[in-house]
Amino acid sequence: MSATRSFTLHARGPYQPEDKTLLFQPLFHMAGFFSLLLFLRTGVPMVMFTSSATTSSSPPALFDPLRLFEAIEKHGITVLMVV
C-alpha cells in the first residue's frame, strides 16, 4: 500500500465520497458520540435518527427496527454502524 493511500484511509476511514450514513446511537453513549465525530471529520453525509419521544416527560422510546429500515431506504444509507 502506498503512503498516500495509507494516509487517505487514515484520514477518511474506509468511506467513499458517495457514502451516506445513518447515526442512530444515542449521543450520550460512546458509540454514538465517537461515530458523530468520525463522520464529521471524514465529511461523510449523515442522517440523524431521533427517538419518537417528544417531551422530556415522555417515556424513553423503544428501538423500532421498522423505522430504521424505512430511514435506510428513504435516505439511501450506505454505511450503518451498530453496537
HUBELUR-V730187 format. One record per residue. N is the residue number from 1. RES is the residue in one small letter. PHI is phi in radians with two decimals (NA if undefined). Layout:
# HUBELUR-V730187
N/RES/PHI + N/RES/PHI
This chain:
# HUBELUR-V730187
1/m/NA + 2/s/-1.28 + 3/a/-1.11 + 4/t/-1.14 + 5/r/-1.12 + 6/s/-1.08 + 7/f/-1.12 + 8/t/-1.09 + 9/l/-1.09 + 10/h/-1.18 + 11/a/-1.29 + 12/r/-1.82 + 13/g/1.29 + 14/p/-1.48 + 15/y/-1.61 + 16/q/-1.84 + 17/p/-1.02 + 18/e/-1.50 + 19/d/-1.20 + 20/k/-2.49 + 21/t/-2.04 + 22/l/-2.03 + 23/l/-1.78 + 24/f/-2.14 + 25/q/-1.29 + 26/p/-1.14 + 27/l/-1.27 + 28/f/-1.39 + 29/h/-1.62 + 30/m/-0.97 + 31/a/-1.09 + 32/g/-1.21 + 33/f/-1.12 + 34/f/-1.28 + 35/s/-1.12 + 36/l/-1.01 + 37/l/-1.08 + 38/l/-1.07 + 39/f/-1.25 + 40/l/-1.16 + 41/r/-1.19 + 42/t/-1.49 + 43/g/1.39 + 44/v/-1.27 + 45/p/-1.01 + 46/m/-2.32 + 47/v/-1.91 + 48/m/-1.58 + 49/f/-1.75 + 50/t/-1.83 + 51/s/-1.28 + 52/s/-1.52 + 53/a/-1.18 + 54/t/-1.86 + 55/t/-2.28 + 56/s/-1.18 + 57/s/-1.53 + 58/s/-1.24 + 59/p/-1.18 + 60/p/-1.03 + 61/a/-1.31 + 62/l/-1.47 + 63/f/-1.13 + 64/d/-2.08 + 65/p/-1.06 + 66/l/-1.10 + 67/r/-1.06 + 68/l/-1.09 + 69/f/-1.14 + 70/e/-1.11 + 71/a/-1.15 + 72/i/-1.04 + 73/e/-1.20 + 74/k/-1.06 + 75/h/-1.75 + 76/g/1.15 + 77/i/-1.17 + 78/t/-2.02 + 79/v/-2.24 + 80/l/-2.43 + 81/m/-1.75 + 82/v/-2.19 + 83/v/-2.06
